[in-house]
């Protein structure tokens, strides 16, 4: 899982590290690399490519979604849209159909928009610089840094849920309310600048392992937000409406029959989806 909710300002002021901290960092680096050599997730499909478009697709899919659910979707999506040019020329409807089962359809919409921007403004070549990547639709600080590291092997301090788990567990076990800027400074200190690509793979794998072992520490982060319940949520309604509408246009009454949500809930979400450009209305029929 990834989370891209926060804007990070990163300065290159180094943390004033005590000898104990420096020792701790050395020890942790050793632990992380050892775990990676033995138990790293070396077969993940997006680790077998340096293609920035493919890496971007994986990163957008991994936001708030489990790795196991992403793997088959990633393969199918790239079979259908192997290049950013093909994604840009596809209809939003086709993109949403390919995205089904991943949730958070706005990510698919942003990815589709991004493809159009890259084709129009960058001759279909994914930009390389962090600041430029950050300016693309749907790309936040984490995703921009991840593309830099995994596609171009460019070192940038970055944070996501597994990395936070490692830092809290090893450096902030007894502290509450640790801010992301502080964690980014630590990420910068601990970063393997020669091999950021593999270092981050290793760090994330170790964080995932800690979580599986029952380590739960992200709630001590100032930036922590608990994921909301899906059942009965706006997200559930939106997802169901889009699923029906990608199959063809229909009326609000029919949507109610097919989804069992109240007409009021359906109308509320259709209005929001229309505002976001995910659905459209012609006379009394809705369509994607």
C-alpha positions in Angstrom: 0.0 0.0 0.0 1.1 3.5 -0.7 -0.2 6.8 0.6 0.3 10.0 -1.1 -1.8 12.3 1.0 0.8 14.7 2.3 2.8 17.4 0.8 6.4 17.3 1.9 8.8 20.1 1.9 12.3 18.7 1.9 15.3 20.6 2.9 18.8 19.3 2.8 19.6 20.3 6.3 20.9 17.2 7.8 19.7 15.9 11.2 22.1 16.5 14.0 22.8 12.8 14.5 24.3 11.6 17.7 26.8 8.7 17.7 24.0 6.4 18.9 21.7 7.4 16.0 24.6 6.8 13.5 25.1 3.4 15.0 21.4 2.7 14.9 21.3 3.6 11.2 24.3 1.4 10.4 22.6 -1.5 12.2 19.3 -1.0 10.5 20.9 -0.8 7.1 22.4 -4.2 7.8 19.1 -5.7 9.0 17.2 -4.3 5.9 19.7 -5.6 3.4 20.0 -9.0 5.1 16.2 -9.4 5.1 16.0 -8.4 1.5 18.6 -10.9 0.3 16.8 -13.7 2.0 13.1 -12.7 1.9 12.8 -9.8 -0.6 9.7 -9.7 -2.9 12.0 -10.1 -5.9 9.3 -11.4 -8.2 6.9 -8.4 -8.2 6.3 -7.6 -11.8 7.0 -3.8 -11.5 10.4 -4.6 -10.2 11.3 -6.3 -13.5 11.1 -3.0 -15.4 12.8 0.4 -15.5 10.1 1.8 -17.8 8.8 4.9 -16.1 5.3 4.5 -17.5 4.9 1.0 -16.1 6.4 2.0 -12.8 4.0 5.0 -12.6 1.0 2.7 -13.3 2.1 0.3 -10.5 2.6 3.2 -8.0 -0.9 4.7 -8.8 -2.4 1.3 -8.4 -0.6 0.6 -5.1 -2.0 3.8 -3.4 -4.3 2.4 -0.7 -4.5 -1.0 -2.3 -2.9 -4.3 -1.2 0.0 -5.7 -3.4 -1.8 -9.1 -3.9 -4.8 -7.3 -5.5 -2.7 -5.1 -7.7 -0.5 -7.8 -9.3 -3.2 -9.3 -11.6 -4.8 -5.9 -12.4 -1.4 -4.4 -13.3 -0.7 -7.2 -15.8 -4.1 -6.9 -17.4 -4.0 -3.1 -17.6 -0.6 -3.1 -19.2 -1.7 -5.7 -21.7 -4.5 -3.4 -22.8 -2.5 -0.2 -22.5 1.2 -1.2 -23.0 2.3 2.4 -23.8 1.4 5.8 -22.5 0.3 6.8 -26.1 -2.3 4.0 -26.1 -3.6 5.0 -22.7 -3.9 8.6 -23.8 -6.0 7.7 -26.9 -8.3 5.3 -25.0 -11.7 6.4 -23.8 -12.1 7.1 -20.1 -14.8 4.3 -20.1 -12.2 1.7 -21.3 -9.8 2.9 -18.7 -12.4 2.6 -15.9 -13.4 -0.9 -17.1 -9.8 -2.0 -16.9 -9.5 -0.4 -13.5 -12.5 -2.2 -12.0 -11.8 -4.0 -8.8 -9.1 -1.6 -7.6 -11.5 1.1 -6.3 -10.7 4.8 -6.0 -11.7 5.4 -9.6 -10.4 9.0 -9.5 -6.9 7.5 -9.7 -7.7 5.9 -13.0 -9.2 9.2 -14.2 -6.0 11.1 -13.2 -3.8 8.5 -14.8 -5.8 8.9 -18.1 -5.4 12.6 -17.9 -1.7 12.4 -17.1 -1.2 10.2 -20.2 -2.8 13.0 -22.3 -0.5 15.6 -20.8 2.6 13.5 -21.4 1.7 12.9 -25.0 0.8 16.5 -25.7 3.5 18.3 -23.7 6.4 15.9 -23.5 6.1 14.1 -26.9 4.9 10.9 -25.1 8.1 10.6 -23.0 7.7 10.5 -19.3 9.6 13.4 -17.7 12.5 12.6 -15.5 12.7 15.5 -13.0 11.0 15.4 -9.6 9.4 18.9 -9.9 8.0 18.1 -13.4 6.6 14.8 -12.3 5.0 16.5 -9.3 3.1 18.8 -11.7 1.4 15.9 -13.5 -2.2 15.0 -12.6 -2.6 12.6 -9.7 1.1 12.7 -8.8 2.0 13.6 -5.2 5.4 13.9 -3.5 5.7 10.1 -2.8 4.8 9.0 -6.3 7.2 11.6 -7.9 10.0 10.3 -5.7 9.1 6.7 -6.4 9.3 7.2 -10.1 12.7 9.0 -9.7 14.0 6.1 -7.6 12.5 3.0 -9.4 12.7 4.2 -13.0 15.8 6.4 -13.0 17.7 5.3 -9.8 17.7 8.9 -8.6 18.0 9.2 -4.8 15.2 11.2 -3.1 14.0 10.9 0.5 10.5 9.4 0.5 7.8 8.0 2.8 5.0 5.5 2.5 3.3 3.3 5.0 5.9 0.5 5.1 8.8 2.9 5.4 7.1 4.7 8.2 6.6 1.4 10.0 10.4 0.7 9.9 11.3 4.2 11.2 8.8 4.2 14.0 9.7 0.7 15.0 13.5 1.3 15.1 13.8 5.0 16.0 10.6 6.3 17.5 9.2 3.3 19.4 8.4 5.4 22.5 7.5 8.7 20.8 4.1 10.0 19.9 3.2 12.5 17.1 6.3 12.3 14.9 5.9 14.6 11.8 6.6 13.6 8.2 9.3 16.3 7.7 11.2 14.8 10.6 10.8 11.3 9.1 11.9 12.6 5.7 15.2 13.9 7.2 15.7 10.4 8.6 14.9 8.9 5.2 17.6 11.2 3.7 20.2 10.2 6.3 19.5 6.5 5.8 19.3 6.5 2.0 21.6 4.5 -0.1 22.5 7.2 -2.6 24.3 4.8 -5.0 21.5 2.3 -5.2 18.2 4.0 -4.1 16.1 1.7 -6.3 17.0 -1.5 -4.5 17.3 0.3 -1.1 13.7 1.3 -1.2 12.6 -2.1 -2.4 14.5 -3.6 0.6 13.1 -1.0 3.0 9.5 -1.5 1.9 9.8 -5.3 2.0 11.2 -5.1 5.6 8.4 -2.8 6.6 5.8 -5.2 5.1 7.5 -8.0 7.0 7.3 -6.0 10.3 3.6 -5.4 9.7 2.9 -9.1 9.0 4.8 -9.8 12.3 2.2 -7.7 14.1 4.1 -4.4 14.3 1.5 -1.6 14.2 3.0 1.8 14.6 1.7 4.2 11.9 -0.9 5.5 14.3 1.8 7.4 16.1 2.4 9.5 13.1 1.0 13.1 13.0 0.0 12.4 9.5 -1.9 9.2 10.3 -5.5 8.9 9.1 -7.5 5.8 9.7 -8.9 4.3 6.5 -12.7 4.6 6.6 -15.1 1.6 6.5 -16.0 0.6 2.9 -19.5 -0.9 3.6 -22.2 1.7 3.2 -19.6 4.4 2.3 -19.7 7.0 -0.5 -16.9 4.9 -2.0 -19.1 1.8 -2.2 -21.9 3.8 -3.9 -19.6 5.4 -6.4 -17.9 2.2 -7.3 -21.2 0.4 -7.8 -22.6 3.2 -10.0 -19.5 3.3 -12.2 -19.5 -0.5 -12.6 -23.1 -0.3 -13.9 -22.5 2.8 -16.1 -19.4 1.4 -17.8 -21.7 -1.3 -19.2 -23.9 1.4 -20.8 -26.1 4.4 -20.2 -29.1 4.1 -17.9 -31.6 6.1 -15.7 -31.5 6.8 -12.0 -34.5 4.5 -11.5 -32.6 1.6 -13.1 -29.5 2.4 -11.1 -31.6 2.1 -8.0 -32.9 -1.3 -9.1 -29.4 -2.6 -10.0 -27.6 -1.3 -6.9 -30.2 -1.3 -4.1 -29.0 2.1 -2.8 -31.5 4.9 -2.0 -32.4 7.2 -4.8 -31.2 10.1 -2.7 -27.7 8.5 -2.2 -27.5 7.7 -5.9 -28.4 11.3 -7.0 -25.9 12.7 -4.5 -23.0 10.6 -5.8 -24.0 11.1 -9.5 -23.8 14.9 -8.9 -20.3 14.5 -7.4 -19.1 12.1 -10.1 -20.5 14.5 -12.8 -18.6 17.4 -11.2 -15.4 15.4 -11.2 -15.9 14.5 -14.9 -16.3 10.8 -14.3 -19.9 10.6 -15.6 -22.2 12.6 -17.9 -25.9 13.1 -18.3 -28.0 13.4 -21.5 -31.7 14.0 -21.0 -32.5 11.6 -18.2 -29.8 9.0 -18.9 -26.4 8.8 -17.2 -23.3 7.4 -18.9 -19.5 7.3 -18.7 
